[in-house]
Amino acid sequence: MPREGEDRDSAATVAPASPHAVARWCAAQGWPIHPLSPGRKTPVRNCPACSGARPSPSRHDPASCPCIPAGRPCHGFHCATTDPGLVDRWWGDAPAAGVGVACGPAGLVVIDIDAHQVAVADRAHLLPGILIPDQVKLDGLASGFDTLALLAAFRGEQDPAQDETTLRVRTPSGGLHVWYRNPEPSIRYRCSTGSGRNTALAWQVDVRAHGGYIVAPGTRTPQGVYRPVGAARQPAVLPEWLRSELRRTGHVVEPPGPAPAPSGEGMAAVMPPASGRRRTAAPHQVIDPLIAQVAQCAAASEGTGFTEKLNRAAYTAGGLVGAGLVDHAAIRDRLIRVAYYARPWQQSRNEKIVDDALAVGFVRPLHLKGRP
């Protein structure tokens, strides 16, 4: 990004470029951008339905928003552009607006390391899907910097927070954004938060990717400026080990498979054969009947309580994942498949129900005490 009076040995001495200059630089990299409300890190809103001046009785869909086709910024990354004319107009109208980068269209995957002052999560929830042995001392662990370093150490890889080959941006709250470039455009990575709403890479380690945006370096808020750290000003290729971790933790947006035949055989296809179960039977005794209820919704297009049944199944599955009893990626795939079987016309909504319920359930582990 543009630098004014930069001392590479100290990010604190960097005088940030103007928001307009940052916006033009980002757009020149081929990164679609959109304005952020001046002094904030949230997107600007223009039409009454979005701004809240006259609340809409129903959710305002970006596709029906009149702002975007009229060339006005609205709905965040949905309006993101690299058009120099729009960039000049938007920041000419609002010179103090910050810059948001639409990660998915820009081909970016950003590891967002937080340092929030909150109670440390239980050992079982620090690295989803990884059991941290009791002999590993966690004294002093306090933030996402620690859990990401722990994950890297477990894999024998470099801590991304220390990766000097890629663009890193210090946040006003003391966190760090580590920017990477997705080398395989055919693979889409989903956003998540390390505090529990969606699939997490680690506690207090967020992922910004498809369906989200990241604050560009140089953006100013009342808390401070997003400042680049070190010499690198371009994202490096996402390391292979992180690609594997993102896939393991369910961050890859998998394309929906073909719908099973609407018959008894189709329903059986979404239920795993007994011979294929590698874990103790107890978790499946809990989740199998709930998944069967979702599959039965295929018999009718409405009036079956599909959403409630899918939500319940995914919430229960999340609790089993949180307790370390089932694998997240495997159970998510199974839930997505059965949802597609029952309601193939609403795949995006199915995925949201599953991801949200899995995340909520994950923070409430379901320990099957007293079961075989």
Beta strands, then each sheet from edge to edge (+ up, - down):
strand 1: 33-36
strand 2: 98-102
strand 3: 108-113
strand 4: 168-170
strand 5: 176-181
strand 6: 205-208
strand 7: 213-215
strand 8: 220-221
strand 9: 224-225
strand 10: 227-229
strand 11: 236-237
sheet 1: 1+ 2- 7+
sheet 2: 6+ 3- 5+ 4- 10+
sheet 3: 6+ 3- 5+ 11+
sheet 4: 8+ 9-
end
